[in-house]
Structure formats: structure tokens, C-alpha cells
Amino acid sequence: MSIFEQSSDILITCAPDLSELTGREINNLAIPIKQILPHGIVVEGTAQTAMYLCMHLRTANKVLFLLKEAKAATPDDLYRVAKNIPWDNFFDNTSYFSIDSFVQNSTIRDTRFANVKCKDAIADYFVEKTTKRPDSGPLRDKVVIFIYWRENDLSIYLDLSGEPISRHGYRLNPWKAPMAETLAAGVIITSEWNPTTPFINPMCGSGTLAIEAALIGTHKIPGLVREDYAFQHIHGYVAETWKTMREMAQQKVLPALPFKIIASDHDQRALDAAKVNAEKAGVDHLIDFVLSDFQDTPVEENQAGVVILNPEYGERLGDEESLVLTYKEIGDFFKQKCGGYKGFVFTGNLELAKRIGLKPKRKIKFFSAKIECRLMQYELYSGTKRVVFKTE
């Protein structure tokens, strides 16, 4: 019986700050959650369930199908456990496989040694059974095995996503220090943006926030953009099933939004990158790319949309002192042009955020790589209501 018919635990990994949002996505897919972990969520299902998760999830990193749990104290134990797995049930000796891992074991100084022991076990399994071993290497575009080994607890998975599903498949030109696709999706979901209202993204860079908004607003899921997954190289995969799943998802995609998404940047090179990425995602017709300083971004009046900025914050790209004026000008932009909208600033520098001069309604913690950040929300009143100024 193939794993497309056989049920097992499926671990969906994600950044710790996104686990709540990933869990919400899984619940919306009507897949019961079995366990919530600090860096992931466990459900139960077949590889076909995993296909569905790979196709739909916007905020996850990997989809791992559990093959074996065991106790393993040493590298020899790892080899023994791995060699006893019936690998030819999943792929054959003409395949190509790679190994990824998370290892915290006192007998292992270098994670690559654990990977080699597992690779040797798989190679020896095939040689003993078929006299030929499959090729292996670093590429994750075919069969991918994932080892989770913490002290004596060992879990061996098939990574059915292959390349992480955090890469949504459209970013041909990342430009400078781009926001991860999963993080951008998480920020938009957290903003509670209503796709029947405007979405404004000054300082758009390579366009990730605007593109993710277009995908979310039109119900276009990541599996309709990305084409290659590791599950396509596992025994039992039926291409026709995948085709049907994609066709059903495509039928739910909206052709347009009531408002064009506005994405502006002062650098033409950034806009050129954003346009290429939006075209790859199939949403370029939904976005107006505007060459302008962020203060001059066109904002339709008397609407209740969202405005999201991701300015530099002195950690990687900009010098902090030179950014003080930029943050002050963001506050001026909110007050003068964005009445009635919800304003958001994603930043890794809370001191600079104070220069915005507005009292945030919410501060939501996220991580961008290893940098702790905040998504600051501001209510920007219009009409007779006054903007609430920060008094601290």
C-alpha cells in the first residue's frame, strides 16, 4: 500500500510566530489538528492530504510525512533504524534523493554526519535488495528525506514539499532584503484586510506584500503558482489526481478585485523586479505599480482599506540615524492622506517606530529571519474624529 493510501502523522512546520495563523489555515481546510508544537502542527492523513496542504498553505514551511519514530542514542542507532525502513515502497534505485535534518544529539558535532549515516543506510538497503543504489546529493527537487533527532528521540520523514513551500514560486527577482512570502501572507492575514477595499503598499520593493495580497484577495492558492513538489516523485503519485485538484482550485479564483492594489517605490529597479514577480504569479493585472516617493503614493479617499509599509529599520539595509526622518514622514503620510484606513508598519526597530508619532492600536510580534519585529497597527480616523497622537 502506498503512502497515498496509508495514513500517518503529518508535521507541518512553520516559524514560531506563524503557528497560530498556520493552524487557522489548516482549520479552514477542515483538517483536524492533532497536536500544536512550538514550530509546527501535527495532523493525520495520507500523502494525498499532504498534497492538499502543500497546495493551499500560505504560511507554512514544510509538509513532512512520518515514516518512523524510534529511540536512537548514537549514529549507529540512526543507521540501523533508517536501514530497516522499506525504502523501495517509496522510490526506486533509479531515483535521486537528498537528506535534510534537525539534529541535537550529544554524539553529533556536525549535522552533516547524521545526514551521511542516513544516506549510507538508504544506499546499503538498495544495494542489498537490488544491487544498485539511487543517486543522492544536495538538490531538493526529487525525493527528500528529513531527519528530526533530538537527544534519543528520532523521527524520519518524507518531506513531501521538497523545496520549502514557504517559497511560493513567483519570486524570480528578490531585489533587496525581501520579506519572506510566508511572512508577507501572515502580515496580510493579521491585518484583517477585506479584499473588497483598497490595499496600499508604499515602499513595495520586490512586491511581495502586494503580490500576496492579490493572491489572497482572489483566492489564488500557492499550488496554482508553484509547479514542482517532492510528492510527485514518490511511488503512488497519480498526476491526474493532482491535475484535478488544481483545476478545482482554479475554478475558485476571482478574475478581479473591486480596487486595484497600489504598490509604489521610488526606485524603478525595484518596480521592475516587482512587475516580473507579479507577472510570474499571474496577478500583474491586479496591481498598479507607481514610481513615487511613499508620501506621494495615490490613496483613494473615504475608503476603509489598509496601508502597509515595510521600511528599512537599520538592521540590514539602512543607517538608523538616517531613518529617523523617514519614520516621522510615515506618520505625516498616515495623518494627511490615509484617513479612514488602517495603517500598518512592519519594523524591527521599536525606537524608530516611536518617531511615527502615533499611538499604535496593536503591536504584533513576528520574526524576519532571526530579527524580532513588530507589526504596528494604527487607526487613522477621518471626518470629525481626530488622529490619536502618541503621548509617551
TIKE-703201 format. One line per 10 residues: number of its first residue (from 1); their letters; for each residue x, y, z of C-alpha. Coordinates in pm, 1 decimal. Layout:
% TIKE-703201
NUM = A = X:Y:Z ~ ...
This chain:
% TIKE-703201
1 = MSIFEQSSDI = 0.0:0.0:0.0 ~ 142.4:340.5:-98.6 ~ 153.7:640.2:133.1 ~ -112.6:798.1:-87.0 ~ -349.6:541.5:63.7 ~ -181.5:482.6:401.1 ~ -238.4:723.7:690.4 ~ 34.3:860.4:916.6 ~ 117.3:1170.5:1117.6 ~ 192.5:1473.9:903.2
11 = LITCAPDLSE = 403.1:1751.6:1055.0 ~ 354.6:2096.8:905.2 ~ 646.1:2316.6:1007.7 ~ 630.6:2694.4:1032.3 ~ 800.4:2985.5:1200.9 ~ 704.1:3003.1:1570.5 ~ 535.2:3339.8:1525.4 ~ 319.3:3197.9:1245.1 ~ 194.3:2879.8:1414.5 ~ -139.8:3034.6:1511.6
21 = LTGREINNLA = -200.2:3153.9:1155.7 ~ -92.8:2820.0:1006.3 ~ -329.3:2644.7:1245.6 ~ -607.7:2874.1:1133.5 ~ -534.8:2789.6:770.3 ~ -545.9:2415.7:847.3 ~ -876.1:2453.3:1032.2 ~ -1018.3:2639.4:732.9 ~ -928.4:2335.6:519.7 ~ -1141.7:2120.1:753.6
31 = IPIKQILPHG = -840.9:1905.9:850.8 ~ -848.8:1819.0:1224.7 ~ -541.3:1927.7:1418.8 ~ -390.2:1651.5:1629.2 ~ -118.6:1848.6:1810.4 ~ 24.4:2201.0:1817.9 ~ 402.1:2225.2:1864.0 ~ 624.6:2533.2:1906.8 ~ 742.2:2517.8:1544.2 ~ 467.0:2321.8:1376.4
41 = IVVEGTAQTA = 133.6:2146.9:1373.4 ~ 57.3:1775.0:1353.2 ~ -237.1:1632.9:1161.0 ~ -312.0:1281.1:1044.3 ~ -365.2:1178.3:685.6 ~ -232.2:1021.9:367.3 ~ 14.5:1168.2:120.9 ~ -288.9:1297.1:-66.9 ~ -372.9:1501.9:243.8 ~ -16.3:1630.6:230.7
51 = MYLCMHLRTA = -63.9:1725.6:-135.5 ~ -367.9:1929.6:-38.0 ~ -173.5:2102.8:238.9 ~ 120.8:2180.7:9.0 ~ -119.8:2330.9:-240.2 ~ -314.1:2553.1:-0.4 ~ -96.0:2668.8:289.4 ~ 40.8:3021.8:264.7 ~ 223.6:3046.5:599.9 ~ 393.4:2704.1:634.6
61 = NKVLFLLKEA = 749.4:2589.4:556.5 ~ 745.2:2210.7:509.3 ~ 497.1:1923.5:496.2 ~ 658.0:1611.2:645.8 ~ 506.1:1261.8:627.3 ~ 616.5:1042.9:920.9 ~ 777.7:711.3:829.4 ~ 935.2:600.0:1157.4 ~ 972.1:700.6:1521.1 ~ 1235.7:526.7:1733.1
71 = KAATPDDLYR = 1492.3:565.9:2007.1 ~ 1844.0:632.2:1881.9 ~ 2136.7:726.4:2104.5 ~ 2423.6:700.6:1854.9 ~ 2493.5:732.8:1480.9 ~ 2494.0:352.4:1457.4 ~ 2142.6:351.6:1602.3 ~ 2036.6:602.9:1338.8 ~ 2184.9:382.3:1065.3 ~ 2006.8:74.0:1199.5
81 = VAKNIPWDNF = 1666.6:244.7:1221.2 ~ 1699.9:400.6:874.9 ~ 1811.3:77.9:709.7 ~ 1505.1:-107.5:841.8 ~ 1265.5:126.6:661.6 ~ 1131.4:-30.9:335.3 ~ 1257.4:248.1:110.5 ~ 1159.8:74.4:-212.1 ~ 796.9:127.2:-110.2 ~ 854.7:498.8:-171.9
91 = FDNTSYFSID = 1108.6:526.4:-456.0 ~ 1338.0:300.8:-657.3 ~ 1707.9:271.1:-732.9 ~ 1683.8:497.3:-1036.7 ~ 1565.8:788.8:-823.8 ~ 1758.0:1080.9:-679.7 ~ 1726.2:1165.6:-310.5 ~ 1856.9:1423.2:-65.3 ~ 1856.8:1443.9:312.3 ~ 1776.6:1741.0:534.8
101 = SFVQNSTIRD = 1779.0:1735.8:913.5 ~ 1743.0:1896.4:1251.4 ~ 1985.9:1732.0:1496.2 ~ 2053.9:1798.7:1862.4 ~ 2239.0:1490.3:1986.5 ~ 2549.1:1485.0:2205.6 ~ 2720.7:1228.0:1980.4 ~ 2687.9:1450.2:1671.9 ~ 2909.8:1754.2:1628.1 ~ 2820.8:1817.5:1266.0
111 = TRFANVKCKD = 2467.9:1766.8:1132.5 ~ 2614.4:1655.0:800.4 ~ 2747.6:1339.0:967.8 ~ 2393.6:1234.8:1063.3 ~ 2284.4:1301.2:706.4 ~ 2567.5:1082.1:574.0 ~ 2477.9:795.6:810.6 ~ 2117.1:804.7:691.9 ~ 2226.0:828.7:327.4 ~ 2454.8:526.4:375.3
121 = AIADYFVEKT = 2171.7:328.5:532.0 ~ 1942.1:400.1:236.6 ~ 2215.8:321.3:-16.0 ~ 2302.1:-7.1:158.3 ~ 1933.3:-101.8:174.2 ~ 1901.3:-70.9:-204.3 ~ 2234.6:-237.1:-281.1 ~ 2145.6:-540.9:-68.9 ~ 1799.9:-565.0:-221.1 ~ 1860.1:-463.6:-583.8
131 = TKRPDSGPLR = 2244.8:-448.0:-625.5 ~ 2212.7:-82.2:-726.4 ~ 2181.7:232.9:-518.2 ~ 1996.0:552.5:-612.6 ~ 2186.3:874.3:-668.0 ~ 2193.0:1130.6:-389.4 ~ 2306.4:1488.2:-338.9 ~ 2205.9:1832.0:-209.7 ~ 1923.1:1914.8:-451.4 ~ 1571.0:1904.9:-309.9
141 = DKVVIFIYWR = 1382.5:1874.4:-636.9 ~ 1319.2:1498.2:-623.4 ~ 1285.1:1269.5:-316.2 ~ 1365.5:1443.9:13.7 ~ 1411.8:1269.7:349.5 ~ 1400.6:1471.9:670.1 ~ 1559.8:1358.5:998.9 ~ 1443.3:1503.3:1329.0 ~ 1679.1:1377.4:1602.2 ~ 1672.8:1532.9:1946.8
151 = ENDLSIYLDL = 1879.5:1351.9:2210.2 ~ 1746.5:992.3:2189.9 ~ 1421.5:1069.7:2006.7 ~ 1442.0:1004.9:1634.9 ~ 1178.0:1069.3:1370.4 ~ 1233.2:1004.8:999.6 ~ 1003.9:1172.3:749.6 ~ 948.7:1206.0:379.0 ~ 949.7:1577.2:305.6 ~ 666.8:1588.8:53.4
161 = SGEPISRHGY = 713.8:1958.4:-15.5 ~ 1074.7:1928.1:-136.7 ~ 1180.6:2288.6:-168.2 ~ 1006.5:2462.4:124.8 ~ 651.0:2567.5:48.5 ~ 743.6:2899.9:207.4 ~ 875.7:2971.3:-142.9 ~ 558.5:3035.6:-335.1 ~ 723.5:3004.6:-673.2 ~ 691.9:3353.8:-821.0
171 = RLNPWKAPMA = 988.4:3549.3:-686.4 ~ 1219.2:3549.0:-987.2 ~ 1384.8:3873.1:-877.0 ~ 1407.3:3916.9:-497.5 ~ 1567.2:4264.3:-521.8 ~ 1697.7:4384.2:-180.1 ~ 1634.3:4207.3:154.0 ~ 1283.0:4092.4:60.8 ~ 1016.7:3989.4:310.9 ~ 958.7:3611.9:304.2
181 = ETLAAGVIIT = 640.9:3509.5:124.0 ~ 506.9:3330.0:432.5 ~ 571.4:3633.6:649.1 ~ 403.7:3864.5:398.1 ~ 98.4:3635.8:388.7 ~ 93.4:3626.3:769.4 ~ 109.3:4005.9:790.0 ~ -179.7:4044.5:544.7 ~ -394.0:3784.7:722.0 ~ -319.7:3955.9:1055.4
191 = SEWNPTTPFI = -420.9:4293.6:910.8 ~ -770.9:4151.3:853.8 ~ -778.9:4323.7:515.5 ~ -1117.1:4299.7:342.1 ~ -1045.5:4233.6:-28.7 ~ -1347.0:4445.8:-125.9 ~ -1149.4:4750.3:-3.9 ~ -821.6:4908.7:-122.8 ~ -479.5:4765.7:-39.9 ~ -199.2:5022.7:-49.2
201 = NPMCGSGTLA = 167.8:4921.5:-26.7 ~ 415.0:5211.2:-37.6 ~ 785.3:5113.6:-32.9 ~ 684.7:4792.9:-213.1 ~ 1037.0:4673.3:-302.2 ~ 1014.8:4349.2:-499.7 ~ 638.3:4344.2:-448.2 ~ 593.9:4053.2:-207.2 ~ 324.7:4218.0:8.0 ~ 127.7:4341.2:-292.7
211 = IEAALIGTHK = 153.7:4006.3:-470.9 ~ 47.7:3807.2:-164.5 ~ -245.9:4044.5:-119.1 ~ -351.9:3985.4:-478.5 ~ -325.1:3608.4:-432.6 ~ -521.8:3615.2:-106.1 ~ -782.6:3858.7:-237.0 ~ -858.2:3648.4:-545.5 ~ -838.7:3310.4:-362.5 ~ -542.7:3204.1:-573.2
221 = IPGLVREDYA = -355.7:2946.4:-366.0 ~ 22.0:2884.1:-381.1 ~ -21.7:2548.3:-554.4 ~ -156.3:2728.9:-860.7 ~ 171.2:2922.0:-894.8 ~ 430.4:2663.6:-798.5 ~ 456.8:2354.4:-1019.5 ~ 712.5:2116.0:-862.6 ~ 686.0:1927.2:-533.2 ~ 868.1:1627.2:-389.5
231 = FQHIHGYVAE = 547.4:1420.7:-361.1 ~ 545.5:1399.7:-741.0 ~ 849.0:1167.6:-718.8 ~ 704.2:918.3:-468.9 ~ 552.9:579.6:-565.1 ~ 175.3:602.2:-580.6 ~ 159.2:960.1:-704.2 ~ -111.0:1000.0:-967.5 ~ -62.5:1303.5:-1189.0 ~ -429.3:1305.9:-1284.9
241 = TWKTMREMAQ = -529.7:1348.9:-919.4 ~ -300.0:1649.7:-886.2 ~ -435.9:1793.6:-1210.2 ~ -793.1:1758.6:-1083.2 ~ -705.7:1925.4:-752.9 ~ -550.5:2219.3:-936.9 ~ -847.6:2251.5:-1173.8 ~ -1090.5:2259.7:-880.6 ~ -881.1:2526.7:-707.9 ~ -856.9:2730.2:-1027.8
251 = QKVLPALPFK = -1236.5:2742.4:-1054.9 ~ -1247.3:2934.6:-723.8 ~ -1009.8:3209.6:-837.4 ~ -1170.9:3550.8:-883.0 ~ -1080.3:3730.2:-1208.5 ~ -1050.5:4075.2:-1049.8 ~ -1079.4:4283.6:-733.4 ~ -1304.8:4586.7:-681.2 ~ -995.7:4807.0:-639.6 ~ -654.1:4784.2:-799.6
261 = IIASDHDQRA = -382.1:4712.0:-542.9 ~ -142.5:5007.2:-530.5 ~ 229.6:4934.3:-493.7 ~ 474.4:5223.2:-505.1 ~ 850.3:5263.4:-479.0 ~ 1095.2:5544.5:-551.1 ~ 1335.6:5305.6:-729.1 ~ 1248.4:5196.5:-1082.0 ~ 1467.5:4887.8:-1042.3 ~ 1253.4:4768.7:-751.5
271 = LDAAKVNAEK = 936.8:4822.1:-954.6 ~ 1085.2:4632.7:-1247.4 ~ 1156.5:4338.3:-1015.4 ~ 807.2:4358.9:-865.5 ~ 644.6:4357.4:-1209.8 ~ 839.4:4047.0:-1314.7 ~ 738.0:3869.2:-993.9 ~ 373.0:3973.0:-1024.9 ~ 361.6:3850.2:-1382.6 ~ 503.1:3512.5:-1275.4
281 = AGVDHLIDFV = 234.8:3492.2:-1004.1 ~ -31.6:3577.8:-1261.8 ~ -154.5:3884.0:-1070.9 ~ 15.6:4170.1:-1257.3 ~ -323.2:4283.0:-1391.5 ~ -444.8:4336.4:-1034.8 ~ -167.2:4573.0:-926.0 ~ -85.0:4930.0:-1025.6 ~ 289.7:4986.1:-983.3 ~ 368.4:5351.4:-921.3
291 = LSDFQDTPVE = 708.9:5521.2:-934.1 ~ 697.6:5771.2:-648.2 ~ 818.8:5856.6:-302.2 ~ 599.2:5685.4:-47.5 ~ 442.0:6017.5:58.3 ~ 308.8:6060.7:-295.5 ~ 150.4:5716.6:-321.0 ~ -205.4:5756.1:-453.9 ~ -461.1:5675.0:-183.1 ~ -828.9:5676.2:-270.8
301 = ENQAGVVILN = -1017.1:5892.5:-22.4 ~ -1302.4:5789.3:206.0 ~ -1228.1:5418.2:193.7 ~ -1173.6:5163.3:470.4 ~ -880.3:4970.5:330.3 ~ -532.3:4907.1:464.4 ~ -198.1:5075.7:408.4 ~ 107.5:4860.9:486.7 ~ 468.0:4978.0:484.0 ~ 782.4:4774.6:547.4
311 = PEYGERLGDE = 1051.8:5043.5:582.5 ~ 1418.4:4979.7:645.1 ~ 1498.1:4962.0:1014.2 ~ 1872.8:4994.0:1040.2 ~ 1947.7:4625.3:1090.9 ~ 2043.8:4525.4:738.5 ~ 1999.0:4799.6:484.6 ~ 1960.9:5147.4:628.8 ~ 2154.3:5352.9:875.2 ~ 1934.8:5413.5:1181.7
321 = ESLVLTYKEI = 2007.0:5783.1:1215.8 ~ 1917.8:5849.7:853.7 ~ 1585.7:5670.4:902.3 ~ 1454.8:5894.6:1181.7 ~ 1311.3:6141.1:930.3 ~ 1164.9:5859.5:721.5 ~ 962.7:5726.4:1015.7 ~ 841.6:6076.3:1103.7 ~ 730.0:6121.9:744.8 ~ 540.1:5790.7:761.0
331 = GDFFKQKCGG = 337.7:5938.0:1046.9 ~ 273.3:6253.6:845.5 ~ 167.1:6042.2:545.7 ~ -78.1:5845.9:760.7 ~ -227.9:6163.1:911.5 ~ -252.7:6363.2:592.4 ~ -352.4:6106.4:327.5 ~ -483.8:5787.9:490.8 ~ -788.5:5894.5:691.7 ~ -1035.8:5607.1:729.7
341 = YKGFVFTGNL = -775.3:5338.9:659.1 ~ -598.1:5100.6:892.1 ~ -227.3:5178.9:883.7 ~ 41.1:4917.7:941.8 ~ 417.8:4946.1:973.9 ~ 632.5:4633.5:987.6 ~ 961.1:4711.3:1158.2 ~ 1241.8:4555.5:1357.0 ~ 1325.0:4881.2:1532.8 ~ 1082.3:4993.5:1804.9
351 = ELAKRIGLKP = 1283.3:5307.7:1874.7 ~ 1239.9:5421.2:1517.0 ~ 870.2:5327.6:1533.0 ~ 823.9:5586.5:1808.1 ~ 916.4:5852.9:1552.4 ~ 593.4:5782.0:1364.7 ~ 423.1:5993.1:1629.5 ~ 103.8:5789.5:1652.2 ~ -19.5:5561.2:1925.8 ~ -40.8:5203.6:1792.7
361 = KRKIKFFSAK = -360.9:5011.9:1849.8 ~ -174.0:4679.5:1830.3 ~ 184.8:4556.5:1830.4 ~ 204.8:4202.1:1690.8 ~ 531.7:4012.2:1722.1 ~ 685.4:3846.6:1417.1 ~ 1032.0:3730.9:1321.2 ~ 1200.2:3822.7:994.3 ~ 1474.2:3559.9:975.0 ~ 1626.9:3595.9:1323.6
371 = IECRLMQYEL = 1527.3:3958.4:1373.6 ~ 1241.3:4014.6:1618.2 ~ 995.4:4256.3:1460.7 ~ 659.3:4415.4:1527.1 ~ 361.8:4480.6:1306.5 ~ 230.9:4813.7:1436.3 ~ -134.7:4891.6:1366.5 ~ -268.8:5247.3:1365.5 ~ -631.1:5355.5:1341.8 ~ -639.6:5653.0:1106.7
381 = YSGTKRVVFK = -960.6:5841.3:1159.0 ~ -1135.2:6058.5:902.7 ~ -1418.4:6309.1:922.8 ~ -1478.2:6456.8:1266.9 ~ -1262.2:6206.2:1454.4 ~ -911.8:6310.2:1545.4 ~ -595.2:6112.4:1494.0 ~ -473.1:5980.3:1829.3 ~ -121.4:6107.3:1890.9 ~ 137.0:5919.0:2091.8
391 = TE = 189.9:6093.0:2425.6 ~ 453.6:5869.6:2581.0
